[in-house]
């Protein structure tokens, strides 16, 4: 299970291609005017592809965010020890 987010990242590309082709097929089959269909054929399939890819991408970015947060917390710990507010012991 250690490599599951990376495997899902790779699987997101075929899912995106599937979503794009499905969106393109649906948009090209709708009876719309030339201007409207031209714009929607560009935008809607990309949106559908993104929706298809999203469940596969979330675990990868979640793991990376947790790693970055842990690194940030580790970098802040030594700064807390050198606060400079402690008396010199006069």
C-alpha positions in Angstrom: 0.0 0.0 0.0 3.0 2.3 0.1 3.0 3.0 -3.6 -0.8 3.3 -4.0 -0.9 7.1 -4.5 1.7 6.9 -7.2 -0.2 4.0 -8.9 -3.4 6.0 -8.7 -1.5 9.1 -10.2 -0.6 7.0 -13.2 -4.1 5.6 -13.5 -5.5 9.2 -13.6 -4.2 9.7 -17.1 -6.3 6.9 -18.7 -9.3 8.1 -16.7 -8.8 11.7 -18.0 -8.6 10.4 -21.6 -11.8 8.5 -21.1 -13.6 11.5 -19.6 -12.3 13.7 -22.4 -13.5 11.4 -25.1 -16.9 10.9 -23.4 -17.3 14.7 -23.0 -16.3 15.3 -26.6 -18.8 12.7 -27.8 -21.7 14.1 -25.8 -20.9 17.7 -26.8 -20.6 17.0 -30.5 -23.9 15.0 -30.5 -25.9 17.9 -29.1 -27.8 20.1 -31.6 -26.3 23.5 -30.8 -25.4 26.5 -32.9 -21.9 26.6 -34.5 -20.6 29.3 -32.1 -22.0 27.7 -29.0 -20.9 24.2 -29.9 -17.4 25.4 -30.9 -16.9 27.0 -27.4 -18.5 24.2 -25.5 -16.5 21.5 -27.3 -13.3 23.1 -26.1 -14.3 23.7 -22.5 -16.7 20.9 -21.4 -14.6 17.9 -22.3 -11.7 19.3 -20.3 -13.9 19.8 -17.3 -15.3 16.3 -17.5 -11.8 14.9 -17.8 -10.8 16.8 -14.7 -13.8 15.4 -12.8 -12.8 11.9 -14.0 -9.2 12.4 -12.8 -9.9 14.0 -9.4 -10.5 10.8 -7.4 -7.2 9.4 -8.6 -5.2 12.6 -7.9 -6.5 13.4 -4.4 -4.4 10.7 -2.5 -1.2 11.7 -4.2 -1.6 15.4 -3.4 -2.8 14.5 0.2 0.4 12.6 0.8 2.6 15.4 -0.5 0.7 18.0 1.6 1.2 15.9 4.7 4.9 15.5 4.0 5.3 19.3 3.5 3.4 20.0 6.7 5.6 17.7 8.7 8.7 19.3 7.2 7.4 22.7 8.1 6.7 21.7 11.7 10.2 20.2 12.0 11.7 23.4 10.7 9.8 25.5 13.2 10.8 23.5 16.3 14.5 24.7 16.6 13.3 28.3 16.3 11.1 27.8 19.4 14.1 26.9 21.5 16.0 30.1 20.7 13.2 32.5 21.6 15.6 34.9 23.4 13.1 35.7 26.2 14.9 33.6 28.8 16.8 35.5 31.5 20.6 35.2 31.6 20.7 33.9 35.2 21.9 37.1 37.0 
